[in-house]
Amino acid sequence: MKAMVFAAGQGLRLGPLTNTTPKALVPVAGRPMIEYPLRLLRHYGILEIVVNLHHLGEQIETYLGDGSKLGLRIIYSKETELLDTGGGLLKARPFLQDGTFIVINTDVLIDLPLAELAAFHDNSHAEATLVLRPDELADQYGSIEIDSNGKIYRFLETQRPEAPPASGTKLMFTGVQILQPRIFDYMNMEKGLQKFGTTKHTYPKMLLEGEKLYGFYFNGFWQDLGTVDRIRNAEETLAQGKAKLHYL
């Protein structure tokens, strides 16, 4: 299995740190942020990884090189302009299109049992499986609902025609997903590469077309690293032993 790590973002919420340092290299508990998803992948034997680059991307490439110092094989997808999640995936299609692949955001710290996710995805015969977590503020940021088997029936403002009544359990996307190449069939290439997001454009289309979109319910340790305060919270949680990352 291959993987993609999104690392092209400008990290505006982390300014002024990211004026001179790419978000992916901002330190979190003594190591660059991007090392966490890379080490998670390595722990489960996923060694072939594409990293997309834009803002100060040359620093990331210099630090990681070909990935050998982490026991990985890393290549890069360089974006002259930010393409968002959908455009970024589409640009990396030649590397990813041969089989099941995993996508992880750089700014996600998660103690995820990746083997369980892969097994769930396989057993569900899913085209896309998103790792979801409960959050009281889900409606504020965009909620997702699943049925008892994990099949997604409401995704943000879009729902399947046969969707059951709202369950009351609102879930949010963690930034980790496992995908089949079929996702590329729902990405418009008529005008070449363009900036678009999978959550706003691709998944709603797939949902309405009846594709198998699933949610893997996760209630373990997760922390977004998009702001200085959130990085500090993550560092304090780890330092106090309130959470432990099993892959380190």
C-alpha positions in Angstrom: 0.0 0.0 0.0 1.1 3.6 -0.7 0.3 6.8 1.0 0.2 10.5 0.6 0.9 13.1 3.2 -0.5 16.6 2.6 2.3 19.1 3.4 1.7 22.0 0.9 -0.3 24.3 3.1 1.0 27.7 4.2 0.1 27.3 7.8 -1.3 30.8 8.1 -2.7 30.2 11.6 0.8 29.3 12.8 2.3 32.7 11.7 4.8 34.2 12.3 6.4 30.7 12.7 5.5 29.7 9.2 6.9 32.9 7.6 10.3 31.2 7.5 9.5 27.6 8.4 7.0 25.4 6.5 4.2 24.1 8.7 5.4 20.5 8.2 8.7 21.3 10.0 7.3 23.2 12.9 8.4 21.3 16.0 5.9 19.4 18.1 7.3 17.7 21.3 10.8 17.7 20.0 10.3 16.5 16.4 9.0 18.1 13.2 5.3 17.8 12.8 5.5 15.8 9.6 7.4 13.0 11.3 4.3 11.9 13.2 2.2 10.8 10.2 5.4 9.4 8.5 6.3 7.3 11.6 2.7 6.1 11.9 2.8 4.8 8.3 6.2 3.2 8.8 5.0 1.4 11.9 2.5 -0.4 9.7 4.9 -1.2 6.9 3.6 1.6 4.5 6.9 2.8 3.1 6.2 4.3 -0.3 4.9 7.9 0.3 4.3 11.0 -1.8 4.5 14.3 -0.1 3.0 17.4 -1.8 4.9 20.7 -1.5 4.3 24.3 -2.0 5.1 26.9 0.7 8.8 26.7 1.5 8.7 23.1 0.1 12.4 23.0 -0.6 13.0 23.0 3.2 10.8 19.9 3.6 12.6 18.2 0.7 16.0 19.0 2.1 15.0 17.7 5.6 13.4 14.4 4.4 15.4 13.7 1.3 14.5 10.4 -0.2 13.1 9.2 3.1 15.9 6.7 3.8 16.8 8.2 7.1 13.3 7.3 8.3 13.3 4.0 6.6 10.9 5.2 3.9 10.9 5.9 0.2 9.6 9.4 -0.4 8.9 11.2 -3.6 7.5 14.7 -4.0 4.6 16.3 -5.8 5.4 20.0 -6.3 2.6 22.5 -6.6 3.3 25.8 -8.2 0.1 27.0 -6.8 -1.9 25.5 -3.9 -4.3 22.9 -5.3 -6.2 22.0 -2.1 -6.9 18.3 -1.2 -8.6 17.3 -4.4 -6.3 19.0 -6.8 -3.3 17.8 -4.8 -4.5 14.2 -5.0 -5.2 14.5 -8.7 -1.7 15.8 -9.3 -0.3 12.8 -7.5 -2.6 10.3 -9.3 0.2 8.6 -11.3 1.8 7.5 -8.0 -1.4 6.5 -6.3 -3.6 5.0 -9.0 -2.5 1.4 -8.8 -4.3 0.3 -5.7 -5.6 1.2 -2.2 -3.8 4.1 -0.6 -3.8 6.2 2.6 -3.9 10.0 2.9 -3.0 11.9 6.0 -2.8 15.6 6.8 0.5 16.8 8.2 -1.1 18.7 11.0 -2.8 15.7 12.6 -1.6 13.9 15.7 -3.5 10.7 16.1 -3.0 7.4 17.9 -4.7 5.4 15.2 -4.8 1.6 14.8 -4.0 1.7 11.1 -4.3 -2.0 10.6 -7.9 -2.0 12.0 -8.7 0.9 9.6 -7.4 -1.1 6.6 -9.3 -4.2 7.6 -12.5 -2.2 8.1 -12.1 -0.6 4.6 -11.4 -3.9 3.0 -14.3 -5.7 4.7 -16.7 -2.9 3.7 -15.5 -3.0 0.1 -15.5 0.8 0.4 -14.3 3.2 -2.2 -13.4 5.7 0.5 -13.2 5.3 4.3 -12.8 8.4 6.4 -11.6 8.3 10.0 -14.3 10.1 12.0 -14.5 11.2 15.6 -17.3 12.5 17.8 -17.3 16.2 18.5 -19.9 18.5 20.1 -18.9 21.2 17.6 -19.3 19.1 14.6 -22.2 21.1 13.2 -20.1 24.2 13.4 -17.3 22.8 11.2 -19.2 20.3 9.1 -20.8 17.1 10.5 -20.9 13.6 9.0 -23.3 10.8 10.0 -23.0 7.1 9.6 -25.4 4.1 10.0 -24.8 1.1 12.2 -22.4 -0.5 9.7 -20.4 2.7 9.3 -21.8 3.7 5.9 -22.0 7.5 5.5 -25.4 8.8 4.7 -25.0 12.4 5.5 -21.9 14.4 4.5 -22.0 18.1 5.4 -25.1 19.4 3.5 -25.4 16.4 1.3 -27.3 13.2 2.1 -28.3 10.0 0.3 -31.9 9.9 -1.0 -32.6 6.9 1.3 -31.0 8.5 4.3 -32.5 7.4 7.7 -33.6 10.0 10.2 -30.8 11.9 11.9 -29.1 9.8 14.6 -28.0 12.7 16.8 -24.4 11.4 16.7 -22.5 14.1 14.8 -19.0 13.1 13.7 -16.1 15.1 12.2 -13.3 14.1 9.8 -9.9 13.6 11.4 -7.8 14.2 8.3 -7.0 10.5 7.8 -8.6 8.5 5.0 -8.1 5.3 3.0 -9.1 5.4 -0.6 -9.5 3.4 -3.8 -8.4 4.8 -7.2 -12.0 5.1 -8.2 -12.1 8.5 -6.4 -10.2 9.9 -9.4 -13.3 9.2 -11.6 -15.1 11.9 -9.7 -12.4 14.5 -10.3 -13.0 16.8 -13.3 -9.9 17.1 -15.5 -11.5 18.9 -18.4 -9.6 22.1 -17.7 -6.5 20.6 -16.3 -5.4 20.7 -12.7 -7.5 23.1 -10.6 -7.9 23.9 -6.9 -10.8 22.0 -5.3 -11.4 20.1 -2.1 -12.5 16.5 -1.7 -14.9 17.2 1.2 -16.7 20.0 -0.7 -16.7 18.6 -4.2 -15.7 15.0 -4.6 -17.3 13.2 -1.7 -20.8 14.8 -2.1 -20.8 13.7 -5.7 -19.8 10.2 -4.8 -22.5 10.1 -2.0 -25.2 11.1 -4.4 -24.1 8.5 -7.0 -24.4 5.7 -4.4 -20.7 5.0 -4.1 -19.6 3.1 -1.0 -18.4 5.8 1.4 -17.7 4.7 5.0 -16.7 6.2 8.3 -14.3 4.5 10.7 -15.4 5.6 14.1 -12.4 6.6 16.2 -12.6 7.8 19.8 -8.9 7.7 20.8 -6.3 10.4 21.0 -6.5 13.0 18.3 -5.2 16.6 18.1 -5.2 19.1 15.3 -1.9 21.0 15.2 -3.1 24.0 13.2 -2.4 26.6 15.8 0.2 27.4 18.5 -2.3 26.7 21.3 -3.2 23.3 19.8 0.4 22.4 19.5 0.9 23.4 23.1 -2.1 21.3 24.2 -0.7 18.3 22.4 2.7 18.7 24.0 1.2 19.0 27.4 -1.0 16.0 26.9 1.9 13.8 25.8 4.3 15.1 28.5 1.7 14.4 31.3 1.1 10.9 30.0 -2.5 11.5 29.3 -1.9 10.1 25.8 0.7 7.9 24.2 1.5 7.4 20.5 2.0 3.6 20.1 4.1 4.0 16.9 6.9 6.0 18.4 
